[in-house]
Each structure stands twice: as C-alpha cells, then as structure tokens.
Amino acid sequence: MAAESNGRRSASRLQALVVYVEDRPGVLTRVASLFRRRSFNIASLTVGHTDQPGVSRMTIVMEGDDADALRCEANLYRLVNVLRVENVTHLPSVQRDLALVKVRCPASARSDLLQVCDVFRARVIDVSPEAMIVEITGTEDKIEGLLDVLRPFGIIEMVRTGSVAMTRGAEAPSVDPHFVHATVSGVDSGQPDQQETGGQGGTDVL
Amino acid sequence: MDRKGAEILWDTLVHAGVEVVFGYPGGAILPAYDALLDFPIRHVLCRHEQGAAHMADGYARASGRVGVAIATSGPGATNLVTGIATAMLDSSPVVFITGQVPGWMLGRDAFQEVDMTGITMPITKHNYLVTSADEIGPVLEEAIYVATSGRPGPVLVDITKDALQKMARFVPGSRPVRLPGYRPDLRALPEEFDQAIALIDGAKRPVVLAGQGVLQSRATGELRAFLEKAQVPAALTLLGLGCVPASHPLNLGMMGMHGEAWVNKAIQEADLIVALGMRFDDRVTGHLQAYARAARKIHVEIDPSEVNKNVVVDVGIVGDVRETLNRFQGQVAPGHRDAWLARIAELKGDSAVRDIQTLPDNGRLLAAHVINDLWNATGGNALVVTDVGQHQMWVAQYYHQETPYRFVTSGGLGTMGFGIPAAIGAKMARPEEEVWVVVGDGGFQMTSAELTTCVQEGLKINVALINNGYLGMVRQWQEFFYNKRYAATPLRNPDFVKLAEAHGLASWRVDKRADVRAAVERARLEEGSVVIDFRVEQEDSVYPMVPSGAGLDEMIRRPSPIVETSQSDW
C-alpha cells in the first residue's frame, strides 16, 4: 500500500485520504453518508482530535482508483464542515494500524507466544491464566503477518483501529480557511506532489 | 435586549430581506407562528407542506432570492421532503425551517418527533439542528448565506420548541458568517484558462452547452457576447432555456432526450464542447459511451464535484460562469465558422416537416397546438411554470423563451405536483408578471388543493390543464417500450371544471383548436385565477425521443404524414 509509495500517481485499489473536519455533532455521519450515497467503499475510517481546537482529523482508506479518489475529494469539499482533504496515497507517507489480539495461551505456550511477539515487536499488555492480549502497531501487512502466526494459538477476539496516515517531512497540509482549492483536472494546487523530504521507500518494515 | 428565540427568528429573516414565507403551522413550530404576527412578513398558508416547499422553490427560482418555507415537526417536516429534494436537484436557494420537539425530549420518540436533519442530510446542501435560543440568529444567517452562495441549494434549519421559547440576545447582521470549510468562490488556475482558450480558438465545430448555471450567475449578456464573438452555436438544457433568446441565430434550442434532432446531431458531430453551468445529466447525454465522441470537452462549473462526474473532460474550469465568460470573451479570437453553421442548418433538414405544428388540423386538439397558441396569444412574454411530463416537454419545445427568468420547471427530480404551488411562489415573487401554469391531469391532482391558496391569497394565476386522460409520459413509454400495455396509466378524472369552481376559480373546457386563443384571451381578462380544461388528443407522444440508454443521435422521430405522402408519390 501507500506506506512504501514513491510519490508517483497511478491507479491504485486503495486510496488513503486525510480529512480535516470541524469538530461538530453529526460531521462523522455526514462523511459516512456521503460515502454511502455516492457508492464509495470505505475500507477503514478513523477519527480523532488534532492539536488545533475545534478541528478533527480523519483517515479514510477507500477502495478505488485515482479518479474515484478525486471525485470523492470533490464531494467531501461539498460538505460545509470539511476543512481540507489530502490524498496521501501517492505521497511519501506512513500509515499505521493498531490491533489488540486476545490469544488463547496456556502456561505451556507462553514462551512460544512471547517469542513471536518479540519478532513482530508486539507488546503483551495483559496476561491471564489461559490467555494474553497482544498489542501491535504497524502497517496492515505487518498486522496481517502477526495474525497469521497467532492463529494457530487460537485467537479469541480481536479489535483493530483502522489506518491512520501522515505524510513524511516537515510540511503539514494547511487548514487555513483562505486556502483555495480548485483541483479538478488532477492538478493539485495544494501540497507539492513530489515532496520527498522523508526519504522515499522508508523503513516501513518489521 | 433579550427576547424570545422565535422573535430572533423573524427579525433575522426580516433583516435578511425576506418578505414572504410559505408554511403550515403545528405544535412544535407554534411559538414561531405566535411571534410572526409582530413582524412585517407575509405568510402564505398552503394546504400541504409539499405545497409550501414548492412555493418557496418557485419563489426562489422566479426572484433569484432565497425562498423560505416553514413547517412543524414530524409529519409537517416530512411532507417537505419531496420539495427539499426538488430544490436540491435543481440547485434552488431555499431555506426550510422546521419545528422540532423540545430539546429534553429529543431521541425519545416524542409525539411528532422525527430526525429531520438525518432524513434531509442527502437532500440538502447543509442542515442544522438548533437546540438553543442564541444559535437561532447566527444559524439562520449562515443558512441563508449557504443557500444562496456558490452553487445554490436548500438548507434546512430544525429548531427545537424550547429554543424558540427561551430568551437570548442577537442583533441581526452584527457578526459576519464564519465558515472555515466553505468555499463558494473557487477559481480555476490561469493555465486552465489558457488551455480552454486554445481549445476554443482551434475548434472547427464547437458547441456551447448552456445550463441553469448561466442564469444563476446572471451571465446571459456575457454568454451572448461570447457566442457572437467566437461564433459558437449554443444548445440549452431544460433549465437553461431562456439564457439565449430562442430566436437568436446561434441558439440551437434544447438538447437531450426530447431535444430537437439537429441539436443532438450537432453535439454528436462537434469537435469541441464548452459546457457552462450544466451537469451532463443522463437526460442530456443519452448513453455515455456514445456521447460526443469526436469532441474535446471544457466544463465550466462552480461545483468541482460535477467536473468529471459523468463525462470526463479535457479542461475543467471551476468557478463562476459569468466571470469565466468575461475572461473567455476577452481572450478568444473572433470566430469564423460558416461551414459549421451551414452544416447545422443542413442538419435541421427534415425537422420542419416533422414538426407537430405542420400537422393538418383534423379537428382533434393536440397539446402542442395549445402551447403554441398560448405562446402566440401571450406574445411569448408570460412567466410559464410547468409540472412534469409530456406537457412539460411540449412547453420546452413550443413556448419559445425570448427572455431569461420566465420559465420555471422541475428538471432534476422531475416532481409531479410541482407546477401549481411553484406558480404561486413565482407570482408572489413577480406579481407584475402574467403567470401561466401548464400542468397535466395527473400532476394537477397531486397538488390541486393549492388552488384554494391562490384564492385565499388573492393571487391570479392561469392554469392550462393539459388533460389527456392518461399519465401521458408513462403511457408513451408503455407505447414505445412495453407493447402498449397500459398498466395503471389511464386516469378516471373528476370534473375539473366543477373542481376548480368549487375552489372559487373560473373554469371552462376547450376541445377545439379554434377555441384555444379565445380561451387564453378570456383567461387574461378574468380577474381571479382560472383553470382551462384543455381536452387534448389522448395518445399523443413527445417527439423526437432518445430512448433511455440509447445514443444521443438514436432518436425516435415523429412519423410525418407529409414525408410519407411525398414518398408514396415516387
């Protein structure tokens, strides 16, 4: 996915949008409702506060190609409470997902499980006589990798946050109200497309 | 000075220039109605909230100013929904105010509680739930601003009963609206303009597609100047009718499903399309894969989400149509496109002999004759409001719009029942205009109760009821595509003359073409509103027609008796 992107635009099955919205009641519903009625599929959606009061930040991973993402972006801008949309799919960026996994683990299996966790740099955050809760942060791929090796132990339950994303480098997208956005032909008048301050390719592995 | 939320509501509207609201009272909105008596605002009492919604919409379309409709919570509010969606699809600036149950009852399924902001989220430009008195003023100012700026659209403000009753302090117009995420004034990049100009200058067979955006940005003069300088012919959408005079040599006429054959053919042969303030609706494009394949495309639109939505374009210019046209007009080279204009004239070819006006008068009354004679008798100067269906298309084809802003119709949503209430709104907005409603017998019965509203308000509108005893447009589809199996389209109608008279209107019947003109003259002389029951040919169809899903040039043409005769002579 985009975590190892090289900054070039191409068709992609998954698109990661960072969306700044006003922190008001109903905004999440407006965004979700927009995706539903325009038939965009959400793979994951996370939302939380930013360091700016009154502004929330969403990371939306949607299924679709670049044209879908542009349409989605333009539609998001139709929502009065949306401040800024940035498609980070083709920007040098990092994405992280967090998972909590409750694994069946009798005392006899404990050391094996701890070893696996160590390899994946996952943390054990709760231990009970028959089970452990493992916390892992990473790319979707990395989490899938851990799940594959945990499955034989017996996964009791699992929860994932969905991706959060951030571009690399010293720049951040402006949520300045005077920022004028007028991109429809694929020309982005906002952040430069080819910003590679963060060392492309990165070290986004285990 | 502290005062009730309800007083702030009206004061804010008065300050914003609102002179009339359309509505229907009820429990939750009662505090607002009580306060209304103390403010200089005229209230038009509809007979169904759908009527209020269409009236406010018709008012907005005819005046270019915000329309306001008001209703109570629950069923009052849900009755507005069709009207809200109608305004949404046609980008009409309407503010809907609904009462809501008191704040402490919200979410408890209280009497007449319904989640109006939830229901209207997909059919409003924006909406608000107001639960405190001090929000009422700022939110209403914001709502009016959002409704009327950028791409206009409906905004709903749902206000709890206790917010209307509580005290607050607000001075209308005292603080600017602050909407950090709202961008009604987008601009295209300079290089996008350059690309567009280069395409226009280089085009041999360009066509402008002009839509309602031209009218809404008040750009009719700019459009004409641009067309004349660049010598580019223009095809119009249904809602764009009037933005170029019908008689202007560069005006091709209406495009799309029931557009004239030569217009659609010209679009299919064009090497450049310049779309202005229109959104490539499926009724305009026909089958997308077959649409204008030879043409490069420029799309000028204030709403970026419309660009590349249905038709992928070469250059998208986001921004106000008028500003853009000014720039185009200044920069394009004077055009010489005689060959292309001659080609279009040639395309018109046989259309004249297929025209319904040339059909011999065989004693039967055709709807198109009624429209044509109405156009003649009114000098083409009436403000015409239509309902939805065959008669709507005949009005578009035969009531030639020489001037802008004299045609009101429901395009995007195609709302039957729109005509009569929208005409009431239009008449309120432009009392000096002669208002005619053309409505079918189906749509008439959906909102005919509003005829009483006309009488109650002392308004004069003239209703031309095109009565063919069928749901005509659906019947036409059944004839063409369902082997004439007329499922649920024949109508057993009431006596419309008696019905209109019961409402207090003058009414009479016309079934001969010879009597049409006199009937129009008589209607104009009547002091109050009238309903003329035109008994027209029952199984007539609107031609030409691009079947749904067919290419734009694959039209079903009117079988012309004149053409057939000349062929049999060979």
Interface residues (C-beta under 8 A of the other chain):
Chain A: V21 E22 P25 G26 T29 R30 S33 R37 A67 L70 R71 A74 N75 Y77 R78 L79 V80 N81 V82 L83 R84 V175 P177 V180 H181 A182 T183 V184 S185 V187 S189
Chain B: T117 G118 M121 P122 K125 H126 L129 V146 L179 P180 G181 Y182 R183 D185 L186 R187 A188 L189 E192 D303 P304 S305 V307 N308 K309 V312 V315 G316 V318 G319
